[in-house]
Every structure is written in C-alpha cells, then in structure tokens.
Amino acid sequence: MEKLTDTEEYKRDQLIRKIEHAIEHMKLSELEAVSYDLFVKGYLDEA
C-alpha cells in the first residue's frame, strides 16, 4: 500500500467518519446488505 499524502489522509478520515455516521443509523436489514457486499468483495472475513 502506498503512503497517502496529508490531503488524501484527511479526505480518507472524513469519508470514514461519514460512513460510520451513516452505518450507525441503518436498520439491521441494511447493515446485512452492506455486510454481504463487503464480504463478496473480499473486505470482510467469514467470521
């Protein structure tokens, strides 16, 4: 993985915060859909 610039790191942190905020307000079925999508794309382990 390549090193991010300060600007890229800032943008990444902002996106993570926005995603965390959105996830906190999702219903279980929506979370399951996101989880499945991340699993299929290889971002989550089976556990």
trRosetta pair geometry for C-beta under 8 A, 3 or more apart (Angstrom, degrees):
i j d omega theta_ij theta_ji phi_ij phi_ji
4 8 4.0 -132 -169 96 101 118
4 9 4.6 135 108 -60 125 79
4 12 6.5 -34 -155 -10 168 142
5 8 4.7 93 49 10 76 102
5 9 6.8 -139 92 -6 38 88
6 9 5.6 -55 -145 38 30 113
6 10 6.3 34 154 -22 64 105
7 10 5.7 -52 -149 34 30 113
7 11 6.5 29 153 -16 64 105
8 11 5.7 -53 -147 38 33 110
8 12 6.2 37 152 -22 65 106
9 12 5.6 -53 -147 36 30 115
9 13 6.4 32 154 -19 64 105
10 13 5.8 -54 -149 36 29 111
10 14 6.4 30 153 -19 64 106
11 14 5.7 -54 -149 36 32 113
11 15 6.4 31 154 -18 65 105
12 15 5.9 -56 -150 36 30 110
12 16 6.4 31 153 -20 64 106
13 16 5.7 -53 -148 35 31 113
13 17 6.5 33 154 -19 64 104
14 17 5.8 -54 -151 35 32 112
14 18 6.5 29 152 -17 65 106
15 18 5.7 -55 -147 37 33 111
15 19 6.2 32 155 -18 67 108
16 19 5.8 -56 -145 39 30 110
16 20 6.2 33 155 -21 65 106
17 20 5.7 -53 -146 36 29 113
17 21 6.4 30 155 -20 63 106
18 21 5.8 -54 -150 35 30 112
18 22 6.4 28 153 -18 64 106
19 22 5.7 -54 -147 37 32 110
19 23 6.2 32 155 -21 66 108
20 23 5.8 -57 -145 36 29 111
20 24 6.5 36 155 -26 63 104
21 24 5.9 -52 -154 26 29 115
21 25 7.2 10 155 -6 60 109
22 25 6.3 -75 -162 42 33 101
22 26 6.8 46 147 -44 69 101
23 26 5.6 -41 -150 6 40 119
23 31 6.9 83 -159 -107 85 94
23 34 7.2 -130 -113 89 99 169
26 30 4.0 -126 -171 91 109 125
26 31 5.0 138 107 -55 126 81
26 34 7.2 -8 179 -5 173 136
27 30 4.8 94 55 7 74 104
27 31 7.2 -140 96 -5 38 88
28 31 5.6 -56 -148 37 33 112
28 32 6.3 35 154 -21 67 105
29 32 5.6 -50 -148 34 32 114
29 33 6.6 35 152 -21 62 103
30 33 5.7 -52 -152 33 33 113
30 34 6.5 32 151 -16 65 104
31 34 5.7 -54 -148 38 34 110
31 35 6.0 37 152 -21 66 108
32 35 5.5 -53 -144 38 30 115
32 36 6.3 34 156 -22 64 104
33 36 5.8 -51 -147 34 29 112
33 37 6.5 30 154 -19 62 106
34 37 5.7 -56 -150 36 31 113
34 38 6.3 28 154 -15 66 107
35 38 5.9 -58 -148 39 29 108
35 39 6.2 31 154 -21 65 108
35 44 6.5 -10 -163 6 71 172
36 39 5.6 -56 -147 36 30 113
36 40 6.3 29 156 -19 66 106
37 40 5.9 -54 -146 35 28 109
37 41 6.4 16 157 -8 62 112
38 41 5.9 -64 -147 45 29 106
38 43 4.2 -76 -172 68 87 118
38 44 4.6 71 118 -14 105 112
39 42 7.8 51 176 -63 29 19
39 43 7.2 -85 -69 57 24 72
39 44 4.4 -54 -84 66 67 111
39 45 8.0 -49 -124 78 86 10
39 46 7.4 83 -148 -96 118 46
